[in-house]
Amino acid sequence: MERISITSVLLLAVVFTALPVHAGSSCSALSQNLKLSHTTITLVDEVPAGAFRPPGAGGAPGGPPANFAALPAFCRVAGTSQPTSDSDIRFEVWLPLSGWNGKFVGGGNGVWAGSIAYGDMITPLAHGYATAASDVGHQGSPMDGTFFSGHPEKLIDFGHRAVHETALAAKAIISAFYGNAPTRSLYVSCSTGGRIGLMEAYRYPEDYDGISAMAPANPMVPLMVSSLWTGAATMKDPASNIPQAKFALVQKAALEACDANDGVKDGIITNPLACHFDPGVLECKAGDAADCLTKGQVIALRAIYEGPKNPRTGKQIFPGFSVGSEAQVAVLTMGKEPFPVATSFFRGSVFKDPSWDFRSFDYDHDVDRAVAYGSDAIDVPPTGLGRFFAANHKLLLSHGWADGLIPPQSTVNFYQALVKDIGQRRADQDVRLFMVPGMGHCGGGSGPSNIDMLGAIDQWVQTGKAPAQLIASNPPGRPVRTRPLCPHPEVATYSGHGDTDEAQNFHCDAP
């Protein structure tokens, strides 16, 4: 697999030339003096406090619109990078006009990207960081995985090159504007952005000093197989179809079976690995009904929990979904065919056949075909991150146990394989995994899901001391609740005294 090239190394040293612009100077001075290789600056604008309005909703795909009202005044720089003739990487860099803390934060994107994730730039800028984000190399719907069909360079841009190019451009722009390079570079993102964070550590270990990768969509090709499998389990025949309301019924039954396993009945399954719920307990006794599952529905749910396997060898292709994720898993089963993020990838890019039917997918040979098509560019193995850690850089992994879009066990598996590769001693210094009970994909769910990942990775890089725990809280509008998050495999255990909605009354223990 291609890693960072000599050309990329040289880029770090020589492709950017810029005359320093002192902090507080106008943005126009920056546009006059900045020159970046194979990059065109398309906009330089001074944005007053609270005045930014993004094109479109500006939030994460599928999430609520982002709130930009509290942003401080900043210099907004937009550009397009074209490292190849078929590249079109659009990015933005935001520079605080006052109070810059001397640091830089990069971010990723969601699903197949296609637009700049402006919402991910809010928190860093509001806390005094310079920040950057990109569209990851193309413009279009984040649900459409066909954009790189016939465009191998765009596949590479999406896989890894776009975010690297953005990091290089951002550092040059920061240096030009403030007259100083950032003292610390951090990366914080989720989902596809989490995968890209792992890719940065793997291919471009010098880009960032610390990386927070939440719910990484990795390896992405097997994840697409998983999404296909999950939808197909409920769509292969009418008897397997599960109405949306029944997913909620199943999740309620799972909670009743396993919620109290940790000694606290609070609507959260703290450790799904210790939950042995079987949907067969809900099987109808006499015909289909709203409060039970048909035999076909039970079989479909068991397949979803089990995850895709090779029918010839029995080898696991990707983990199944955890008990407690059922409400969000329902998203993958809506419509007449599985999740379009996956079906568009297979139909338009892998098979290049508009008439391709998801029911024809061979979970033996077709998996190999998909891996051969895209894995080299977009998947990150748990080996080969040694150079990132050799520089004492830090990797903060996290995943919600109730994630119904990316099976959380995939991140546990990556972490375990990574620790095996680099050794426990190095892992103790430079890697942590925090699983978040009750949290869905990148947030939401029944458990506390507000977590300061940026503060955690920044503090870790600064002090060299790994976080012993993180604190998660409920988002605004919900009852106040805080819980500690423990380094995997430890779990939060109630002390037996005090309010169960207060993190101070829990401690981290082995499961």
Secondary structure, DSSP 8 states (H G I E B T S, - for coil): ---S-HHHHHHHHHSEEE----TTS-HHHHHHHEEETTEEEEEEEEE-TT----SS--S-TTS-----TT---EEEEEEEE-SSTT--EEEEEEEESS---SEEEE---STT--S--GGGGHHHHHTT-EEEEE-TT--S-TT-TTTTTT-HHHHHIIIIIHHHHHHHHHHHHHHHHHSS--SEEEEEEETHHHHHHHHHHHH-TTS-SEEEEES---SHHHHHHHHHHHHHHHHSSGGG---HHHHHHHHHHHHHHHGGGGS--SS--S-GGG----GGGGB-SSS--TTSB-HHHHHHHHHHHH--B-TTT--BSS----TT-HHHHGGGG-SSSS-HHHHHIIIIIIS--TT--GGG--TTHHHHHHHHHHHHHH---SSS-HHHHHTT-EEEEEEETT-SSS-THHHHHHHHHHHHHH-HHHHHHHEEEEEETTB-SSS-BSS--B--HHHHHHHHHHH----S-EEEE--TTS---EEEE-BTT-EEEE-SSS-TTSGGGEEEE--
